[in-house]
Amino acid sequence: MRAVRFDEYGGVDVLEVREVEDPVAGPGEVLVAVKAAGINPGEIAIREGRLHDRWPATFPSGQGTDLAGVVQAVGDGVSAFAVGDEVLGWTEQRASHAELVVVASDQLTAKPASLSWEVAGSLFIVALAAYASVQAVAPQAGETVVVSAAAGGVGSVAVQLARRTGATVIGLAGERNHDWLRSHDIVPVTYGDGQAERIREAAGGTVDAFIDTFGGGYVDLAIELGVAPQRINTIIDYEAVQRLGVQAQGTHAIATAPLLAEMAGLVADGSIEIPIARTFALDQVRDAFDELAARHSHGKIVLLP
C-alpha cells in the first residue's frame, strides 16, 4: 500500500508517499481501506517537532488520526464489524494518511449512509474537540460565548454546538466567512486590531465564556474581556494554560466511539454542518498541508487516498 511517511522533523518537504507493507488486523482490530482522512494543525506541530516533549515521533513516522473507509478484514474477537461495512473513526498510531489502516474496533463506528466520505473522514478530531471545548466552558441560555477562528475546522463546529445550548455565540472570523456564520445564527466579528472593542459591542456587555481554537494570544484576549479562567478553553495554547490556569480540554479527553456516533448522527440529520474547504489526493499531501498552514480555510481539508 501507499502511505505518508517522514524520517525527520521538518517542513512539508520531509513528507513522502511511499510503498510500504500492508498492515494486518490482529485480535480486536479491523483493517480499513481508507476513503478519506482529515488533516489537522496538530499534525503540523508534531511533524515540525514542536510537540516532541508531549508527543514524540519515532522514525520513520506515519501520520493521520481521522479516517473513514470500508472494512477489508477483521481480527479475532471482532463481532461488531464485517467485511464491506462502511465505517468512520480514528487511529492512535499516526497511520490514517494511507490506503490501508489497522484500527482498534472500539475506535470505529458505522458511517451513516447520508454522510459523504469527506465529512466522515474528517469528523473525529474537529467534532470531539468542539464538543469537549463547549462542555468545558458550559455556556447556558442567556450567556455569551466567543469562539476564535470560528470558520476553521474546530471553530465552525464549536460555534454550532455552543449555539445549541441557547447561548449567544460570537464568532471571530474574516469577513468572507461572516455570511456563513450568520446563516447558523452566529454573531460575526472581524478578527484583528480592535477586536476587543468589537466583541464588547457585539456582546452588549459581559462575555461569559471563551473558546480558543487558534492560539496566538486569544486566551489573553479572553482574560482582558473579563472571562474567568475556568470558563476559557484552548485546544492549542498550552503555554497560556500553564501561565493562566485556563482549561485545555480537547478531543482525547472525551474520545469514545459512542460519542463519535452521536456527533455523526447530528451531522447526518442536518443539525450540524461540517464544512469541507478542499480535498487532495494522497500524492498531494504537501500541498494539502501548505494550504492548512496558511490558516485561512473555511472548514476541513481532507486527503482522499
N, C-alpha and C positions, 0 to 999 in steps of 0.2 A: 504494500500500500504506500501511498504518498502521505507525508506528514511534515508539519513545520518543525524545524529543529534550529537550535543555535548553540554554539560551542563556547561562547564567552559573553560577558556583559558588553552592551554597546547599543548603538543606534540601530535603525531598521536594516542597515546593511549586514548585520550579523544573522538576520533571518534567512533561512534557506528552506526550500521544499525538497525533501529527499525521499528516495525509495528506502523503506525500512521493512522489517519483518512484520507480517500481520500478527496482531495480538490474539491471544486465545483466552476465552472465558473460563475462569476457574470456578470453584464452588461458590455459589451465591452471586455470581457475576453474569452479566449479559453483554454479548458482542453486538454493537450497533453500527450500521452503515450510516455515516453522518450525512444528513441532507443540508443542515445549516448549523453554524456555530457563531455566536456573537463574539465580538471583541470588546475589551473593556480597558479603561485607563489604568487600572491596577496592573494589567499585563505589561504596559509600557514601563511602569516603575520597577517591576520585577526584572524585566529584561535589561534595563539600564543599571541594575544593581542598587537602586536607591532603597530597596526594601530587603537588602541582604540580611540584616540583623533579625528581621521579623520573619521573612520567608526566603531563605537562601535557595539558590538554584544549584542543582547538580548537573554536570555537563556530560554528554550532550543533553540539553533540556528540550522538552516539548513545551507546548503552550496551549492554553484554552481551557475554559471551565464550562460554559454554556454549550448545550447541544440539543439537537432533535434529529431523529432518523428512524430507520427501520431495523427491527431486531433480526440479526443474522444467525445467532446461535445463543443458547442458554447453558449455563454451567449447572453442575449438580446442585440439587436443592432449590432450584428456582422454579416456582409454580405460577407466579403472578404474570409472567410474560411468555409468549410463544413466538417462534419464527414468523416473521411477517407483520408483527404488531408495530404500529406507529407510536413512537414514544418521544418524550422530552425529559430533560433532566440536567444533571451536572456531573462532572468528574472532579475529584480532588487531586488527580495525578498530572495536571497540566498536559492534557492529551487530546482535547476535543478539536484542535485545529489539524484535522487529519481525515482521511477517508474512512477509517475504522477506529473505534474506541471501545475498550472494555470498561464497563461501568458496574459498580455495585448495584444490585437490584433494588435496594432501598433508596437509591438516588434517582429513580426513574418513575414516571407516571405516564398514563395513557395520553396521547395527544388528541385533544378534541378535533373532530373532523373539520370544523369550520376555521381552525387556525391555519394560517399559511406556514410553510416551513420556516420562512424568515423570522416570523414573530415567535414561533415555538422555540426556535433555536437560539433566540436571544433573550428569553424570558427570565431565566433563573436569577442572574446577578441583579438586574435592574429592578425586577418586581419585588424580590425579597429585601434588597437594600432599601427600597422605598417604603415597604411595609414596616421594616424594623425602625426606620427613621421616624415615621409617623407615630408608631407605637411608643417610641422613646419620648417624644415631646408631648404626646397625648392631647392634641387640640380638641377643644369642646365647642359645641354650638355657641355662637355669640363671641368667640375669641377670634383673634387674628394671628395667622401664621405666615411667615415669609419663607420662600424657598429660593435658594440661589441656583443659577443655571437651570431655570425652570423649564427650558425646552430641550435639555440634554437627555441622555439615556435614563438616568435615575430620576432627575428632576421632573421630567414630563410625566412619570408615573406617580411620584410623590405628591405633586400638586393635585392630581385626580383623587388619590386616596385621602389626602387631607380634606379636600372639599366634601367628600362623602361623610365626614364627621359633622358637617354643618357649620364648620368654621369658615370665616372669610379667609381666602388664600391670596396672598400677593406673590406673583411670580416675577423674579428678576430675569430679564432676557433682552436680547436685541430686538429692535422694533420690527424686524421682518417676521418675528415669531409672535407678535402681540395678537394678531387676529386668531391664531390657533389657541392661545391662552384664553382669550375672550370667549371663544366657541365652547370652552369647557368651564365657563363660569369662574375663571380666574382673573384677578385684577392684575394687569400687566404693568410693570415698572421697568424702565430702561436702566440697565446697569451702568456703572462708570461714575465719573466725577459727579458729585451732588446727589448720589443715590440715597444717602441717609435722609436728606430732606424730602426727596420724592417719596420715600417709603412712609415717613411720618405723615405726609399729606394724604397719601392713599389710605393709610390706616385710620386716619381721623383721630389719632391719639395713641393708645397703647398697642405695642406689639407684644403678644403673649408668648410666642414660640418661634423658633428659627431652625430651619433645616438647611444645612450646608452640604451641597453635593459637588462643590467646585474647589474649595480651598482658597489660598491666596488672600487671606485676610477677612473672609466673611464671618468667622467666629468673632473676631474683634469688632466688626460692624454690629453684630448682634448684641454684644455687650454694650457698645455705645448707644444702641437703641433702647437699652434698659431691660433686655431679656435676661431672666435669671439663668445662671449656668446650667441648672438641671433641666431646663426646657430648651436647651440648644443641643442639637445633634449634628456631628460632622462625620462623613464617611471617608474623609481624606486628610484632614489637617491634624495629624497625630501630635504635632508639636503643641498646638493650641489645647489639645486635650490635657497634656501634661501641665501646661502653664496655667490654664484657667479652670480646669476641673469640669469641663463640659462633657457631654456624653459622646460615645463613639460606637453606637450600635449599627451593625451592618448585616449583610447577607448571612454570614455564617453564624451569627448569634441566634438565628431562628430557623436555620435551614432544615426543612423536612419535606419529604415528598408529598404528604397530605396538604401542607400549606402551599406548595407549588401547584398542586392540582386545584386548590381553591382559587389561586390567582389566575391560572389558566382558564378556569370557568368564568371568571369575571371578564376576561378578555374575550372569550368565545361568545358570551351573551351580549357583548357590546357595552358593558358597564365601564370598562377601562380600555383605553386605546394605547397600543404600543407603536409609536411612530417608527417607521423604518426610513433612515436617511439615505442609505445606499447599500448595495450588495457588491461583493467582489468574489472572483474565482479564487481558489486556494493559491494559485500561482501569483496572484496579485496581492499577497499578504503584506508586502512592504508598502504598496500604495494605500492599502486599507488603513494601516497604522499611521501613515503620514497624514491621512485625512482626519483620523481620530485625534492625533496630536495637536492639530490646529484648533480643536475645541470649539468649533462653530457649528457642528452638526445638530440638526433637529431630529432627535431620536437615535436609533441604533444603527451601527454599521455592522454588517453581517458577512461572514465568509460562507460561500457555497461550494464545499469540496467536490 
